[in-house]
Amino acid sequence: MSRKDWIEYIVSEQDTGMNVEQIVRQKLNVSGRMMQRLTRSKGILLNRKQPFLQRQVKAGDTIAVRVIERQEQAPREPQHDTKSEGPITPMPSIDILYEDDHLLIANKPAGMMVHPIKQETDTLVHALAAVLAAQGVHPVHRLDKDTSGAILVAKSSYGHQLADRLLREGGLHREYLAVASGVLSEGAGTIDAPIGRDARHPTKRRVVESGDPAISHYEVQQTSEGMTLARVWLETGRTHQIRVHFAHIGHPLAGDTMYGGARGLLRRQALHASKLSFLHPLLEKEIVVEAPIPTDMKRLMQAEFT
């Protein structure tokens, strides 16, 4: 059970003998760090009263945990100098593909960063802050600036903790559409090649023996004389993974000039996060969301594959 800022758990007969702390840690999946914060801020209640954490519970007891902390505030909207010249750039609207009390899936447009690196104020985090008002904005994974599509975002530190566990344990299925240069010789395959930093370029990655393990799976959807449309899904989530892997096998993504792709109809890498699915850790149901293909990739696909 849940309400706006709290989540509640009704103790069952099977839980008899457990104490409050064990219920909060094991049944509500609260981390040790969050447990400490909740204890300090009186964010744990047993039958609406502040409990002793080692107190044993009985069937029918209600344990409530505050999952949106009082200090959790969305990033402030950018402050504009009214004396500066030039028009104010409006905050872009973001399509929300799925939302509940703790998680949402946004459809990130190409050209938008997820997090600010320096002083940027037009990132996905800022755009969602305007929508979520006083709630937090916690992206669970990343998409490159010029990659479009579905991205999972937690609305509180508790939601982020739950989703991060999903990601670490392989429960978050991420699927992409990619247009690669040339025609792949196999209809399906796996690229298993470790990825590390490129010593000659500050932001580029490359396949190196000493890199982090990286595994991408693909299935060819369509081919033309010079390109391949592939469905790609990840077993790991390294920076630039799909872009690096396809360049490594001699088929860089269309438009991806950083990794050797030719710039043609698309002014960015032809990569779209098309589908996101996971078993919701609280609702215990499968969430499956598809992000519409953006106009620029549609144009490329129609030109090449129809």
C-alpha positions in Angstrom: 0.0 0.0 0.0 1.2 3.6 -0.6 0.1 7.1 -0.3 1.7 10.3 -1.5 4.9 10.6 0.5 4.8 7.3 2.4 4.6 3.6 1.7 2.9 1.2 4.1 3.3 -2.5 4.8 0.8 -4.7 6.6 2.6 -7.3 8.7 1.5 -10.9 7.8 1.4 -14.1 9.8 4.6 -15.2 8.0 6.4 -12.1 9.3 5.8 -12.9 12.9 9.0 -12.8 14.9 10.6 -10.1 12.8 11.4 -6.7 14.2 10.6 -3.3 12.7 14.1 -2.8 11.2 14.0 -6.2 9.5 10.6 -5.5 8.0 11.8 -2.1 6.6 15.1 -3.6 5.3 13.8 -6.9 3.9 10.2 -6.3 2.9 10.4 -2.6 1.8 14.0 -2.9 0.4 15.3 0.1 2.2 19.1 0.5 2.1 21.3 1.0 5.2 22.0 4.6 4.2 18.3 5.4 3.8 17.5 3.6 7.0 19.9 6.0 8.9 18.2 9.0 7.3 14.8 7.8 8.1 15.7 7.1 11.7 17.1 10.7 12.1 14.1 12.3 10.4 11.5 10.1 12.2 10.4 8.7 8.9 9.5 5.2 10.2 6.2 4.6 12.0 4.6 1.5 13.6 0.9 1.8 13.8 1.3 5.6 13.4 3.8 5.9 16.3 7.5 6.3 16.5 8.8 2.8 17.1 11.8 1.1 18.8 13.5 -0.5 15.7 14.2 -3.8 17.5 10.6 -4.2 18.6 9.0 -7.4 17.3 6.0 -7.0 15.1 2.7 -9.0 15.0 0.3 -9.8 12.2 -1.9 -6.8 11.3 0.7 -4.2 12.4 1.1 -1.3 9.9 4.7 -0.1 9.2 4.9 3.2 7.3 8.1 4.6 5.7 8.5 8.1 4.4 9.8 7.6 0.8 9.9 11.2 -0.2 12.1 13.1 2.2 11.3 16.6 3.3 14.5 17.9 1.9 14.0 16.3 -1.5 13.4 19.2 -3.8 13.5 19.3 -7.6 16.3 21.3 -9.1 15.4 25.0 -9.3 14.3 26.2 -12.6 17.0 28.3 -14.3 17.1 31.9 -13.2 17.3 34.3 -16.1 18.9 37.8 -15.9 16.1 40.2 -16.9 18.7 42.7 -18.0 20.4 40.3 -20.5 19.8 40.7 -24.2 18.2 38.1 -26.4 15.1 35.9 -26.0 14.7 33.4 -23.2 14.9 29.8 -24.3 11.7 28.0 -23.1 12.1 24.8 -21.2 11.3 21.9 -23.6 8.3 19.8 -22.8 9.0 16.1 -22.2 6.7 13.3 -23.1 6.0 11.0 -20.1 5.5 7.5 -21.3 4.7 6.0 -17.9 4.3 7.3 -14.4 3.4 6.1 -10.9 4.1 7.3 -7.4 7.8 6.3 -7.5 9.0 5.9 -11.1 8.4 7.4 -14.5 9.7 6.7 -18.0 10.4 9.8 -20.1 10.9 10.0 -23.9 14.2 12.0 -24.1 14.6 14.0 -27.3 17.9 13.8 -29.2 20.2 16.7 -28.5 19.3 16.9 -24.8 21.7 15.8 -22.0 20.4 13.8 -19.1 22.4 15.6 -16.4 24.1 19.0 -16.4 27.9 18.7 -16.8 28.7 22.4 -16.2 26.1 25.1 -16.0 23.6 23.7 -18.5 19.9 24.4 -17.6 18.2 22.7 -20.5 18.8 19.1 -19.5 16.3 16.3 -18.9 16.7 16.7 -15.1 15.7 20.4 -15.4 12.8 19.7 -17.8 11.4 17.1 -15.5 11.9 19.3 -12.4 9.3 21.7 -13.9 6.8 18.8 -14.2 7.5 17.1 -10.9 7.4 20.3 -8.8 8.6 19.5 -5.3 9.6 15.9 -6.0 13.1 14.7 -6.8 14.5 13.8 -10.2 16.8 10.8 -10.2 17.7 9.3 -13.6 18.4 5.5 -13.1 20.6 5.1 -16.2 21.9 7.3 -19.0 21.4 8.0 -22.7 23.9 9.9 -24.8 23.0 13.5 -25.6 22.2 12.6 -29.2 20.4 9.3 -28.5 16.6 9.6 -28.2 14.1 7.5 -26.4 12.9 5.9 -23.2 14.8 6.5 -20.0 13.8 5.4 -16.5 13.7 8.1 -13.8 13.0 7.8 -10.1 10.9 10.4 -8.3 12.5 9.9 -4.9 15.6 8.5 -3.4 13.6 5.5 -2.4 12.4 4.9 -6.0 16.0 5.4 -7.2 17.2 2.8 -4.7 14.6 0.2 -6.0 15.3 1.0 -9.7 19.1 0.9 -9.2 18.8 -2.6 -7.7 16.8 -3.6 -10.8 19.5 -2.2 -13.0 22.4 -3.9 -11.1 20.6 -7.3 -11.0 19.8 -7.2 -14.7 16.1 -6.7 -14.3 15.9 -3.6 -16.5 15.5 -4.7 -20.2 16.6 -1.9 -22.6 16.0 -2.3 -26.3 17.2 0.0 -29.1 16.7 0.6 -32.8 20.0 1.3 -34.6 20.8 2.0 -38.2 24.3 0.7 -39.0 26.5 1.4 -42.0 26.9 -1.5 -44.4 25.1 -4.9 -44.4 25.7 -7.2 -41.4 26.7 -10.7 -42.5 24.7 -12.4 -39.7 21.0 -12.0 -39.1 21.6 -12.0 -35.4 24.6 -12.0 -33.1 26.3 -11.0 -29.9 29.2 -8.6 -29.6 31.2 -9.4 -26.5 34.1 -6.9 -26.3 35.4 -4.9 -23.3 35.2 -1.1 -23.5 37.5 1.5 -22.0 38.5 5.1 -22.5 40.3 6.2 -25.6 43.6 7.7 -24.4 43.7 10.1 -27.4 40.2 11.6 -26.9 38.7 12.8 -23.6 35.1 11.6 -24.3 35.6 8.8 -26.7 35.6 5.1 -25.9 37.1 2.1 -27.6 37.4 -1.7 -27.3 40.5 -2.5 -25.2 41.5 -5.8 -23.4 41.8 -3.9 -20.1 38.3 -2.4 -20.4 35.1 -3.2 -18.6 33.1 -6.2 -19.8 30.5 -5.2 -22.4 27.9 -7.4 -24.1 25.4 -6.3 -26.8 23.0 -8.5 -28.6 21.4 -7.7 -32.0 18.9 -8.9 -34.5 18.7 -7.6 -38.1 15.3 -6.1 -38.9 15.9 -4.8 -42.5 18.7 -4.2 -44.9 19.3 -2.0 -47.9 22.3 -1.8 -50.3 24.3 0.2 -47.8 22.7 0.1 -44.3 21.2 -2.3 -41.7 18.3 -1.6 -39.3 18.9 -3.7 -36.2 17.1 -4.3 -32.9 19.7 -4.2 -30.1 19.5 -5.0 -26.5 22.1 -4.7 -23.7 23.5 -7.1 -21.2 25.7 -4.4 -19.8 25.5 -0.6 -19.9 28.9 1.0 -20.7 29.3 4.5 -22.0 28.7 4.6 -25.8 28.4 0.8 -25.8 26.3 0.2 -28.9 28.2 2.9 -30.8 31.6 1.4 -29.9 30.5 -2.2 -30.5 29.1 -1.6 -34.0 32.1 0.5 -35.0 34.3 -2.3 -33.6 32.7 -4.9 -36.0 33.1 -2.5 -38.9 29.6 -1.2 -39.0 29.5 2.3 -37.3 26.1 3.8 -36.8 24.8 6.1 -39.5 25.5 9.7 -38.6 27.9 8.8 -35.8 31.0 10.8 -37.0 32.8 10.2 -33.7 33.1 6.5 -34.5 33.4 6.6 -38.2 29.8 6.8 -39.4 29.0 8.9 -42.4 26.8 12.0 -41.9 23.9 11.9 -44.4 20.2 12.3 -43.7 20.8 12.2 -40.0 22.8 14.8 -38.1 23.4 12.5 -35.1 24.0 8.8 -34.4 21.0 6.7 -35.6 20.2 5.2 -32.2 16.8 5.3 -30.5 16.0 3.7 -27.1 12.8 2.1 -28.3 11.6 -0.1 -25.5 12.0 -0.4 -21.7 10.6 -3.2 -19.6 10.9 -4.4 -16.0 9.1 -6.1 -13.2 7.9 -3.3 -11.0 9.5 -3.8 -7.5 6.4 -2.6 -5.7 3.5 -3.2 -8.0 4.8 -6.7 -8.9 3.6 -6.4 -12.5 5.5 -6.2 -15.7 5.9 -2.7 -17.1 6.5 -2.5 -20.8 6.9 0.9 -22.5 7.7 1.8 -26.1 9.0 5.2 -27.2 7.8 6.4 -30.6 10.4 6.7 -33.3 11.4 10.3 -33.7 10.9 12.2 -37.0 14.6 12.3 -38.1 15.1 8.5 -37.7 11.7 7.8 -39.4 12.9 9.9 -42.4 16.2 7.9 -42.6 14.4 4.6 -42.3 11.8 5.4 -45.0 14.6 6.6 -47.3 16.7 3.4 -46.8 14.3 0.6 -46.2 11.1 1.4 -48.2 
